[in-house]
């Protein structure tokens, strides 16, 4: 039986849709996210060939990124799908560590209570 593929959360799905709609690369999507851009508002920043003074969206994102961070592209480029997968793995490992920690605490609390003799009342 094949494992059911989980859809990313709506925020990440909006970036995936924007990447497809505006033909952005993974690096450009990551740059836009780091700049704090809203994927729903990218259409306003996109040049529709009616405004000759306006830069194309891809170049605009790269220009702003260079202006803010002083480098051409991010050091490590992750696709949105890869980021979602890593976040899920991280969340699962944290959940497992938390469960193990709680089990250890429960075992530690149960052990001293059973081994301590009751004190006589004075």
C-alpha positions in Angstrom: 0.0 0.0 0.0 1.4 3.3 -1.0 1.9 6.0 1.6 -0.5 8.9 1.3 1.3 12.1 0.4 0.5 14.9 2.8 -0.2 18.3 1.4 2.0 21.2 2.7 0.4 23.8 4.9 -1.5 26.7 3.1 1.4 29.1 3.5 3.9 26.8 1.7 1.3 25.8 -0.9 0.9 29.5 -1.7 4.6 29.7 -2.5 4.4 26.5 -4.6 1.6 28.0 -6.6 3.4 31.4 -7.0 6.5 29.6 -8.2 4.5 27.8 -10.9 2.4 30.9 -11.8 5.3 33.4 -12.2 7.9 30.8 -13.4 10.3 31.4 -10.5 13.2 29.2 -9.6 13.7 27.6 -6.2 16.4 30.2 -5.4 14.1 33.1 -6.3 11.3 31.7 -4.2 13.7 31.4 -1.2 15.0 34.9 -1.8 11.4 36.3 -1.9 10.6 34.4 1.3 13.7 35.8 3.1 12.8 39.3 1.9 9.4 38.8 3.6 7.3 39.1 0.4 3.7 37.9 0.3 3.1 35.2 -2.5 -0.4 36.5 -3.0 0.9 40.0 -3.8 3.5 39.0 -6.3 1.2 39.8 -9.2 1.3 43.5 -8.3 5.1 43.5 -8.5 5.1 41.5 -11.8 5.7 43.4 -15.0 2.9 42.9 -17.5 4.8 44.6 -20.4 2.6 47.6 -20.0 5.0 49.4 -17.6 8.4 49.7 -19.4 9.9 51.3 -16.2 9.2 48.2 -14.1 11.7 45.3 -13.8 10.5 41.7 -14.5 9.6 40.0 -11.2 12.5 37.6 -11.3 15.1 40.4 -11.7 13.2 42.5 -9.1 13.5 39.8 -6.5 17.2 39.3 -7.2 17.9 43.0 -7.2 16.2 43.5 -3.8 18.0 40.4 -2.3 21.4 41.8 -3.4 20.5 45.2 -2.1 19.5 43.9 1.3 21.9 41.0 1.9 24.8 41.9 -0.4 25.0 38.6 -2.2 23.6 37.2 -5.4 21.8 34.2 -4.0 21.3 32.3 -0.7 24.1 30.1 0.5 22.0 27.0 0.6 19.0 26.8 -1.8 16.1 24.5 -0.7 13.0 23.9 -2.7 9.7 24.5 -0.9 9.0 20.7 -1.0 12.4 19.9 0.5 11.8 22.5 3.3 8.4 21.0 4.1 9.9 17.5 4.2 12.7 18.7 6.5 10.3 20.5 8.8 8.2 17.4 9.0 11.2 15.2 9.9 12.3 17.8 12.5 8.8 17.9 14.0 8.6 14.1 14.2 12.1 13.8 15.9 11.1 16.5 18.4 7.8 14.6 19.1 9.7 11.4 19.6 12.3 13.0 21.9 9.5 14.6 23.9 7.7 11.2 24.3 11.0 9.5 25.4 11.7 12.3 27.9 8.2 12.1 29.4 8.5 8.3 29.7 11.8 8.7 31.5 10.4 11.3 33.9 7.4 9.0 34.6 9.7 6.1 35.3 11.9 8.3 37.6 8.9 9.5 39.6 7.4 6.0 40.0 10.7 4.4 41.1 11.4 6.6 44.3 7.9 6.3 45.5 8.0 2.5 45.5 11.4 2.2 47.1 11.0 4.7 49.9 9.6 3.2 53.2 6.8 5.1 54.8 7.8 7.2 57.8 6.0 6.7 61.1 3.8 9.6 62.2 5.2 11.5 65.2 
